[in-house]
Amino acid sequence: MAIFSSMAYIFWYTDWKYSLPTPVPKQYHPVGTGSLVDLGVRLPIPDDKPVFLHFFNPDCPCSRFNIPYFKSLVRKYGDKISFAIVVLNNEHYTAKEIQRKFDVDIPVSFDSTIAAACGVYSTPQAVLLNANHRLYYRGNYNRSRYCTDTKSNYAQMAIDSLFGNIYRPVFAGYAVKAYGCELPVCTQK
């Protein structure tokens, strides 16, 4: 019984820990919606489509849970959006290994300066830039760390509003506060 109780406590503590917002770093510089994000040579992406950047850390449990959901977005919108994965806290993987892990053939970058350019300080995070590379959405994929809450598909809602030529949805609370693993070391404390 003690082993079961210990396991239940560890599961509860881990789940609770990742349900808390990621602390905003002292050196954080916010990047406002509508700001131009110059990817330049850091991530060569065609200029004729919106861009969706997936900020990923292979060591972050929340990032790992997010892989199937991100893949579903690539399958659904891959012909309309340029997708890329920005790997943070990488010590073990090549671009090809990340592409295999995700089962996608999209650009992979290990350049952490892209996170600062987009105002990202946690993984996993979604960044959607319009076709002019202006920040349209930065935030969570949805409310569940397992990315299974279909009522709060924030990233998909942002994509749909961009293509619907309607005003960007106003997301509050959970959608725009970072939850997950901190940068630069991408570990939840």
Disulfide bonds with the S-S distance in Angstrom:
Cys60-Cys181 2.23
